[in-house]
């Protein structure tokens, strides 16, 4: 599996077919493919990059970001695409544009390049379910950062255990609303052209039944249920409250540290179709990326080793709102000095 849903972008970069690609990250869909394919992917702060032209799935979570072979290339693409867009009301008016990689590394001590950087390690990201090889590689990366001058401490993101459940209420709810437009009349493919549809409802049913995939239909049905009368407060409203708690966890952690370091995914890439019949297991692959989207903060995934089968292991570097500079700096330093 190259990962989802920007797996095509990540695989194309990994195969040297292209220098860089863009992906869309709703719950880890840039970082998880980057981790699985052994490339670099950046999920920016919500609002840093315009979403104009993106086919929205979950409007409050979706972000466009770059995938590339190294941190410097990914950072340079992000510099090009960031900024306010009059066609997207969610894009932020940035008074502080990202500096070039060379400028970010100015003044870095060659002997102790991580000096002055406080790194937090979330306890909850090393719980049951993480593959031993993944945990070993991430902990070795953290030890390397510490040896290069970083100040490392444990932090707690206590509500992250509820993030996945929260995410899978919010996402289907917004999917249900956003994809309602694909009815075969104004947007998308249509069954109306074949002349077999009897009336308007028949067009809707046949079009959406044939052209929306199984997982899309699953999410629409779940979302419609969560938003229906009598269930809105019990599901969607409660999920939004949990989302606030997840965000507050990150805010508290960043009062003590500059960045967080964690795995991108609990496992390396699994075989195509291996989890197709068990959607829950597929959803669990996003357990370390989803909280970042709920909080709207930036994160970067980069390779930090391979497992016994030679499959890449992804290292995730997480930052404060609009603090892409610090996660890029940490990524650049790790890339340049960790293997020396």
C-alpha atoms as one frame of an Amber mdcrd trajectory, in Angstrom:
protein
   0.000   0.000   0.000   1.392   3.431  -0.868  -0.977   4.910   1.740  -4.099
   6.968   1.291  -5.419   9.112  -0.089  -2.405  10.892  -1.582  -0.653   7.571
  -2.144  -0.380   8.233  -5.870   1.499  11.465  -5.220   3.859   9.795  -2.717
   4.480   6.757  -4.933   5.241   8.935  -7.969   7.820  10.921  -5.974   9.342
   7.745  -4.487   9.611   6.191  -7.972  11.486   9.275  -9.286   8.733   9.899
 -11.819   8.437  13.504 -10.609  10.429  15.891  -8.412   7.507  16.805  -6.172
   3.755  16.411  -5.923   0.857  17.962  -4.070  -1.414  16.016  -1.768  -4.472
  16.697   0.363  -4.306  15.924   4.086  -7.576  15.492   5.980  -6.442  13.063
   8.672  -2.928  12.154   7.571  -3.301  11.661   3.825  -0.025  13.440   3.028
   2.013  12.198   5.985   0.909   8.554   6.028   1.732   8.001   2.310   5.015
   9.882   2.826   5.812   7.521   5.709   4.834   4.399   3.762   6.775   5.434
   0.633   9.895   6.833   2.323   9.532  10.436   1.142   8.922  13.775   2.860
   5.414  15.201   3.248   4.287  18.422   4.930   0.793  19.052   6.239   0.644
  22.852   6.765  -1.326  24.744   9.401  -4.991  24.984   8.410  -5.228  28.219
   6.420  -1.609  28.560   5.292  -2.357  27.160   1.820  -5.403  27.929  -0.306
  -7.869  25.093  -0.824  -9.288  26.655  -3.982  -9.446  23.899  -6.602  -9.557
  21.120  -4.002 -12.586  18.858  -4.198 -13.578  19.337  -0.576 -14.211  16.270
   1.529 -14.057  17.717   5.040 -13.892  21.499   4.822 -12.748  22.092   8.413
  -9.821  19.663   8.127  -8.567  19.494   4.514  -5.186  21.036   3.737  -3.022
  20.984   0.620   0.682  20.271   1.077   3.801  19.102  -0.773   5.529  15.727
  -1.057   9.175  15.556  -2.155  12.340  13.455  -1.858  13.875  15.680   0.827
  12.889  18.332   3.365  14.441  21.230   1.448  12.441  20.501  -1.716   9.191
  20.081   0.233   9.838  23.337   2.112  10.524  25.210  -1.124   7.255  24.028
  -2.682   5.390  25.070   0.467   6.958  28.557   0.187   5.596  28.826  -3.358
   2.018  27.718  -2.641   1.440  29.393   0.755  -0.428  32.642   1.286  -3.840
  34.234   1.156  -6.178  33.609  -1.776  -9.201  35.813  -2.411 -10.997  32.741
  -3.770 -10.667  30.867  -0.455 -12.058  32.535   2.657 -10.254  30.022   4.905
  -6.777  31.029   3.683  -4.906  33.167   6.217  -3.356  36.599   5.528   0.238
  35.746   6.424   2.500  38.604   7.470   5.278  36.043   7.955   6.235  34.025
   4.889   8.502  31.007   5.215  12.222  31.727   4.712  14.321  29.570   2.383
  15.975  26.455   3.813  19.401  28.097   3.682  18.142  30.972   5.833  16.465
  28.598   8.305  19.790  26.847   8.912  21.784  30.051   9.333  23.708  30.123
  12.619  23.167  26.425  13.390  26.043  24.955  15.414  27.726  22.206  13.370
  28.568  20.236  16.521  25.231  20.639  18.326  22.724  21.605  15.605  19.670
  20.826  17.774  20.884  23.025  20.626  18.153  25.369  21.869  15.341  23.196
  20.503  13.010  21.641  23.081  11.479  18.381  21.879   8.395  16.778  23.419
   7.704  13.060  23.111   3.975  12.237  23.528   3.521   9.302  25.897   0.284
   8.285  24.170   2.052   7.768  20.817   4.047   4.823  22.168   1.172   2.784
  23.554  -0.173  -0.643  22.629  -0.477  -1.253  18.882   2.773   0.277  17.661
   5.064  -2.169  15.824   8.282  -2.818  17.799  10.480  -1.934  14.797   8.679
   1.377  14.354   9.014   2.283  18.030  12.700   1.334  18.023  13.443   3.495
  14.977  11.595   6.532  16.358  13.261   6.257  19.770  16.677   5.953  18.098
  15.916   9.107  16.104  14.977  10.932  19.320  18.203   9.741  21.008  20.163
  11.029  18.003  18.460  14.422  18.258  19.300  14.546  21.955  22.947  13.715
  21.227  22.969  16.618  18.767  21.914  19.072  21.471  18.130  18.814  21.728
  16.430  19.026  25.119  14.000  16.087  25.238  11.104  15.623  27.653   7.928
  13.548  27.837   4.562  15.258  27.338   0.979  14.061  27.611  -1.766  14.392
  25.003  -4.373  12.738  27.175  -7.348  13.209  24.861  -5.592  11.801  21.779
  -7.106   8.403  22.611 -10.499   9.868  21.653  -9.245  11.648  18.516  -9.936
   8.820  16.068 -13.523   8.337  17.248 -14.040  12.097  17.157 -12.552  12.309
  13.648 -14.813   9.570  12.311 -17.893  11.482  13.423 -16.791  14.876  12.058
 -15.457  13.562   8.733 -18.535  11.565   7.627 -20.777  14.447   8.732 -18.945
  16.928   6.511 -18.619  14.339   3.723 -22.382  13.904   3.803 -22.857  17.654
   3.365 -20.064  18.266   0.843 -20.796  15.344  -1.462 -24.539  16.006  -1.600
 -23.812  18.127  -4.694 -22.796  15.022  -6.695 -26.341  14.154  -7.672 -25.953
  13.668 -11.427 -27.555  17.010 -12.246 -24.964  19.748 -11.828 -21.829  17.935
 -10.635 -20.173  14.629 -11.460 -21.129  11.735 -13.699 -24.797  11.187 -14.399
 -27.161   8.349 -15.174 -29.516  10.818 -16.819 -27.788  10.419 -20.186 -28.574
   6.734 -20.606 -32.275   7.375 -20.909 -33.147   4.649 -18.411 -33.902   6.863
 -15.437 -37.615   7.260 -14.770 -37.741  10.420 -12.670 -35.584  12.807 -10.617
 -35.289  10.513  -7.588 -34.302   7.651  -9.900 -31.495   9.817 -11.342 -30.216
  10.593  -7.847 -30.302   6.992  -6.664 -28.752   5.435  -9.768 -26.074   8.105
 -10.123 -24.939   8.069  -6.507 -25.226   4.285  -6.290 -23.074   3.663  -9.360
 -20.482   6.449  -9.301 -19.748   6.859  -5.587 -17.427   4.157  -4.249 -18.126
   1.828  -1.335 -16.073   3.790   1.224 -17.582   7.102   0.051 -21.098   5.694
   0.424 -20.207   4.318   3.866 -19.064   7.751   5.038 -22.100   9.536   3.586
 -24.476   7.154   5.375 -22.600   7.465   8.688 -22.540  11.264   8.374 -26.201
  11.563   7.480 -27.053   9.444  10.524 -24.814  11.533  12.843 -26.442  14.758
  11.635 -30.005  13.506  11.730 -32.596  14.820  14.168 -32.178  13.287  17.574
 -28.541  12.287  17.030 -26.835  15.626  16.246 -26.191  16.479  19.931 -25.203
  12.935  20.848 -22.630  12.558  18.068 -21.588  15.615  16.033 -21.831  18.217
  18.808 -20.026  15.951  21.277 -17.284  15.246  18.711 -16.713  18.992  18.268
 -16.304  19.352  22.039 -13.743  16.538  22.068 -11.961  18.279  19.182 -11.528
  21.339  21.398 -10.016  19.177  24.146  -7.541  17.649  21.673  -6.518  21.136
  20.540  -6.051  22.258  24.148  -3.770  19.264  24.822  -1.429  20.459  22.081
  -1.561  24.049  23.337  -0.508  22.905  26.821   2.304  20.764  25.412   3.656
  23.661  23.355   3.894  25.824  26.461   6.804  23.541  27.463   8.357  22.452
  24.159   9.022  23.797  20.652   8.139  20.703  18.638   6.779  17.195  19.178
   8.380  14.076  17.701   6.385  10.890  17.148   5.772   8.042  14.671   3.836
   8.848  11.513   2.055   5.485  11.558   1.996   2.592  14.052   3.163   0.181
  11.316   4.975   0.203   7.995   3.036  -0.250   4.751   0.703  -3.252   4.623
  -0.144  -5.320   1.553  -2.718  -4.127  -0.961  -6.142  -5.442   0.025  -4.882
  -6.797   3.359  -7.274  -4.641   5.391  -9.918  -3.969   2.739 -12.522  -6.067
   4.531 -11.834  -4.438   7.897 -12.347  -0.653   7.627 -11.651  -0.186  11.346
  -8.123  -1.581  10.973  -7.525   0.796   8.050  -8.803   3.717  10.114  -6.374
   2.812  12.934  -3.459   3.443  10.540  -4.280   7.162  10.970  -4.201   7.121
  14.765  -1.013   9.257  15.019  -1.917  11.748  12.307  -5.597  12.508  12.973
  -5.108  14.590  16.179  -2.913  17.071  14.275  -5.720  17.782  11.778  -8.293
  18.168  14.544  -6.018  20.775  16.165  -5.262  22.494  12.828  -1.493  22.486
  13.457   1.376  21.676  11.051   3.330  18.419  10.863   6.024  16.909   8.697
   6.753  13.252   7.943  10.198  12.099   6.882  11.994   8.738   6.663  14.057
   7.556   9.649  14.917   3.971   8.780  13.414   0.739   7.454  11.951  -2.422
   8.955  13.246  -5.983   8.440  11.498  -6.127   5.047  13.118  -2.895   3.882
   9.888  -0.900   4.181  10.282   2.773   5.202   9.488   4.027   8.701   8.079
   7.556   9.009   9.159  10.084  11.640   6.585  12.800  12.384   7.606  16.283
  13.550   4.706  18.387  14.868   4.663  22.161  15.461   2.598  25.042  16.799
   0.082  26.963  14.696   1.862  28.646  11.751   5.249  27.483  13.061   6.218
  25.490   9.969   9.652  27.104  10.202  10.558  25.120  13.331   9.403  21.729
  12.059  11.206  22.333   8.764  14.328  23.371  10.682  14.223  20.171  12.750
  13.685  18.119   9.581  16.568  19.813   7.767  18.916  19.288  10.719  17.942
  15.638  11.145  18.337  15.008   7.421  21.756  16.689   7.321  23.354  15.563
  10.573  21.617  12.419  11.872  23.555   9.998   9.684  26.958  11.614  10.290
